[in-house]
């Protein structure tokens, strides 16, 4: 009877070990010195390290690319608290840098992993070993990342003017409202610049609308190249553009306007055999305490722009000060 029980026990242990080896999940067991006691076939196949080469060896010594300090802290907490710990791929994309072998997610350069650290309790209640489970979640991760990228792209498209790549009017006005609110809180100076292309209708009539669009794109590229990271540049409509110069007073806004005016004046746009030159006029309004709303701020900059147009074009005008 005893021999039969021993045989049954051996048989049960055999199939349990076989199950552990064939799981499509990485499984390893480490002791308190981080020496590997179990290393299943998933780990051997994906790492290229057979169990015979790593068992009874320090895990961090064999895999020097592991985040050793971080992993030790995680394992020590499991040993001490006797509670499991879980690491999502969103916290850390992987623990072991395995290549991805998923056919659906072939674009992934590595295997995304969820990791579980499980305390293994001995009969006397001590925890001297921790099981580490490695789950391949590459399919889930790639689907999530692709969805996030698509949503980000849709968000960008909702903000972007198609012709120029600058902010569209709707999103630009949202930014203007935020800047107006910021000024009310901080009283830090900001300027609004409105500008448009001089005699744009004549460009369209002479060279055609595709050429006019090309002129608009060239000016858009110029405005983007001259903008600081904090500036908000948008296409306001047609050939008209708007720029919020944050933390900028009217004196520095004048320097900006002159730089834009000169640069625009030097651009030549090819339209078939013709080369189109153009100029711009600009209006500046420095945000003041008496400015009652974002709409009034726009009106003031528009009035300055109209003043520049009325006094010869290819120049800028500052609200309340006149032409330059």
C-alpha positions in Angstrom: 0.0 0.0 0.0 2.8 2.4 0.9 4.7 1.7 -2.3 1.5 2.4 -4.3 1.0 5.7 -2.5 4.6 6.6 -3.3 4.1 5.7 -6.9 1.0 7.8 -7.1 2.8 10.7 -5.5 5.6 10.5 -7.9 3.2 10.3 -10.8 1.3 13.3 -9.5 4.5 15.2 -9.1 5.6 14.2 -12.6 2.4 15.6 -14.3 2.4 18.7 -12.2 6.0 19.5 -13.3 5.0 18.6 -16.9 2.2 21.1 -16.7 4.4 23.8 -15.3 6.9 23.2 -18.2 4.2 23.4 -20.9 2.4 26.5 -19.7 2.3 29.4 -22.2 3.4 31.6 -19.3 6.8 32.3 -18.0 7.4 30.8 -14.5 10.5 31.0 -12.4 11.1 30.6 -8.7 13.8 32.4 -6.7 15.0 32.1 -3.1 15.9 34.9 -0.7 19.3 35.2 -2.3 17.6 35.6 -5.7 19.0 32.2 -6.9 16.8 30.5 -9.5 15.1 27.3 -8.3 12.7 26.7 -11.1 12.9 27.9 -14.8 10.2 26.6 -17.1 10.3 26.0 -20.8 8.7 29.3 -21.6 11.5 31.1 -20.0 14.1 28.8 -21.6 12.7 29.2 -25.1 12.3 33.0 -25.0 15.5 33.8 -23.2 17.7 31.2 -24.9 19.0 30.1 -21.5 18.3 26.5 -20.6 17.2 25.6 -17.1 20.5 23.7 -16.5 22.5 27.0 -17.0 20.5 29.1 -14.6 19.2 27.0 -11.8 21.1 27.7 -8.5 22.5 30.8 -10.1 21.7 34.4 -9.1 19.0 35.8 -11.4 20.5 39.3 -11.7 24.0 38.0 -12.3 22.8 36.0 -15.3 20.5 38.7 -16.7 22.6 41.8 -16.1 20.1 43.9 -18.1 17.4 43.4 -15.5 16.5 46.5 -13.3 18.3 44.9 -10.4 17.7 47.5 -7.7 14.0 47.8 -8.6 13.5 44.1 -8.8 15.2 43.4 -5.5 13.0 46.0 -3.7 9.9 44.3 -5.2 11.0 40.8 -4.2 12.1 41.9 -0.7 8.6 43.4 -0.2 6.9 40.2 -1.2 9.2 38.2 1.2 8.6 40.5 4.1 4.9 41.2 3.7 4.0 37.8 2.4 1.6 39.5 -0.1 1.7 39.2 -3.9 2.7 42.1 -6.1 1.6 42.8 -9.7 3.3 44.9 -12.4 1.4 46.0 -15.5 3.0 46.5 -18.8 1.7 50.1 -18.6 3.9 50.6 -15.5 7.0 48.9 -17.0 6.7 47.5 -20.6 8.7 44.3 -19.7 10.8 42.7 -17.1 12.8 40.4 -19.4 13.6 41.8 -22.8 12.3 39.0 -24.9 11.5 39.3 -28.6 7.9 39.3 -29.7 6.9 36.2 -31.6 3.2 37.1 -32.1 2.1 37.0 -35.7 -0.6 39.5 -35.2 1.7 42.0 -33.5 4.8 41.5 -35.6 5.5 45.2 -35.4 6.3 45.0 -31.7 10.1 45.0 -31.2 9.8 43.2 -27.8 7.3 41.2 -25.8 5.1 43.4 -23.6 4.7 41.6 -20.2 2.5 41.6 -17.1 4.3 40.3 -14.1 3.1 38.7 -10.9 5.3 38.1 -7.9 3.7 35.4 -5.7 4.9 34.5 -2.2 5.4 30.7 -1.8 4.6 29.7 1.7 6.4 26.7 3.3 4.5 24.3 5.7 5.7 26.3 8.7 4.3 29.6 7.3 7.7 31.1 6.2 8.1 32.6 2.8 11.6 31.6 1.5 10.7 31.5 -2.2 8.8 33.8 -4.6 7.3 32.7 -7.9 7.5 35.1 -10.8 4.9 34.7 -13.5 5.6 36.4 -16.9 2.5 36.9 -19.1 2.9 37.8 -22.8 0.4 40.6 -23.3 1.9 41.9 -26.5 -1.4 41.6 -28.4 -3.3 43.6 -25.7 -0.6 46.2 -25.4 -0.3 46.8 -29.2 -4.1 47.1 -29.6 -4.2 49.6 -26.7 -1.2 51.6 -28.0 -2.7 51.7 -31.5 -6.0 52.9 -30.2 -4.2 55.6 -28.1 -2.2 56.7 -31.2 -5.4 56.8 -33.3 -7.2 58.9 -30.6 -4.2 61.2 -30.4 -4.2 61.6 -34.2 -7.9 62.3 -34.1 -7.3 64.9 -31.4 -4.6 66.5 -33.5 -6.8 66.6 -36.6 -9.6 68.2 -34.6 -7.1 71.0 -33.7 -5.3 71.3 -37.0 -6.0 73.4 -40.1 -5.7 71.0 -43.0 -4.1 73.4 -45.5 -1.4 74.9 -43.2 -0.9 72.4 -40.3 -1.3 75.3 -37.9 -4.0 75.3 -35.2 -7.5 75.9 -36.6 -9.6 78.8 -35.5 -11.7 76.8 -33.0 -8.7 75.4 -31.1 -6.7 78.6 -31.4 -9.6 80.5 -29.8 -9.7 78.0 -26.9 -6.0 78.8 -26.3 -6.7 82.5 -26.5 -9.4 82.1 -23.8 -6.9 80.2 -21.6 -4.3 82.9 -22.0 -6.8 85.6 -21.2 -7.8 83.8 -18.0 -4.1 83.3 -17.1 -3.5 87.1 -17.5 -6.4 87.8 -15.2 -4.8 85.6 -12.5 -1.1 86.6 -13.0 -1.1 90.0 -14.8 1.8 88.6 -16.9 1.9 90.5 -20.2 0.9 88.9 -23.5 0.4 90.2 -27.0 -1.9 89.2 -29.8 -0.8 89.6 -33.4 -3.3 89.5 -36.2 -1.8 89.5 -39.8 -2.9 88.8 -43.3 -1.5 88.7 -46.8 -1.6 92.0 -48.7 -3.6 92.0 -52.0 -4.3 88.3 -51.6 -7.4 88.4 -53.9 -5.1 89.7 -56.7 -2.8 86.7 -56.2 -5.7 84.3 -56.6 -7.1 86.2 -59.6 -3.8 86.4 -61.3 -2.2 83.0 -60.6 -5.2 80.9 -59.5 -6.4 79.4 -56.1 -3.8 76.6 -56.0 -1.0 79.2 -56.2 -2.9 81.2 -53.5 -2.9 78.1 -51.3 0.8 77.7 -51.8 1.4 81.3 -50.7 -0.6 80.6 -47.6 1.4 77.4 -46.9 4.7 79.3 -47.3 3.6 82.0 -44.8 2.4 79.3 -42.4 5.8 77.6 -42.5 7.4 80.9 -41.8 5.2 81.6 -38.8 5.8 78.1 -37.4 9.6 78.5 -37.8 9.6 81.8 -36.0 7.4 80.7 -33.1 8.6 79.8 -29.7 7.3 76.7 -28.0 5.0 78.9 -25.8 3.6 80.9 -28.8 0.2 79.9 -30.2 0.0 80.2 -33.9 -3.3 79.6 -35.8 -5.0 80.2 -39.1 -7.8 82.6 -38.3 -9.5 82.3 -41.7 -8.7 82.6 -45.4 -5.4 84.5 -45.6 -5.6 85.8 -42.0 -3.5 84.4 -39.2 -3.3 85.0 -35.5 -0.4 84.6 -33.0 -0.5 84.8 -29.2 2.9 85.8 -27.9 3.0 84.7 -24.3 5.0 86.6 -21.7 5.7 89.3 -24.3 5.1 93.1 -24.1 4.4 95.3 -27.1 8.0 96.3 -27.5 9.1 92.7 -28.0 6.0 92.1 -30.1 7.2 94.9 -32.5 10.5 93.1 -32.9 8.6 89.9 -33.7 6.4 91.7 -36.2 9.3 93.3 -38.0 11.0 89.9 -38.3 7.9 88.3 -39.8 7.4 91.3 -42.2 11.0 91.2 -43.5 11.0 87.4 -43.8 7.7 87.3 -45.7 8.9 90.1 -48.0 11.9 87.9 -49.1 9.8 84.8 -49.9 9.3 83.8 -53.6 6.6 81.2 -54.3 6.8 79.3 -57.6 3.6 79.0 -59.6 4.3 77.4 -62.9 6.8 79.7 -64.7 5.9 82.6 -62.4 7.5 83.5 -59.0 5.1 85.2 -56.6 6.3 87.7 -54.0 4.0 89.0 -51.3 3.9 91.1 -48.2 2.0 91.0 -45.0 0.4 93.6 -42.7 0.2 93.0 -38.9 -1.7 94.4 -36.0 -0.6 94.1 -32.3 -2.6 94.4 -29.1 -1.0 94.1 -25.7 -3.4 92.6 -23.2 -4.4 95.2 -20.6 -6.3 95.1 -17.4 -9.1 97.1 -19.1 -9.5 94.6 -21.9 -12.9 93.1 -21.0 -12.9 89.8 -22.9 -11.0 87.7 -25.4 -13.3 89.0 -28.1 -12.3 92.6 -27.3 -8.7 91.6 -27.4 -9.2 90.2 -30.9 -11.1 93.4 -31.9 -8.2 95.6 -30.7 -5.6 93.6 -32.7 -7.9 93.6 -35.7 -8.2 97.4 -35.5 -4.5 97.7 -35.4 -4.3 95.5 -38.5 -6.8 97.6 -40.3 -4.8 100.7 -39.4 -1.7 99.1 -41.0 -3.7 98.3 -44.1 -5.1 101.8 -44.4 -1.6 103.3 -44.1 0.1 101.5 -46.9 0.4 97.8 -46.0 3.6 95.8 -45.6 3.9 97.2 -42.1 2.6 96.7 -38.6 0.6 98.8 -36.2 0.3 98.6 -32.4 -3.2 99.2 -30.9 -3.2 102.7 -29.4 0.2 103.6 -30.9 -0.1 103.7 -34.7 2.1 102.5 -37.6 5.7 101.2 -37.9 
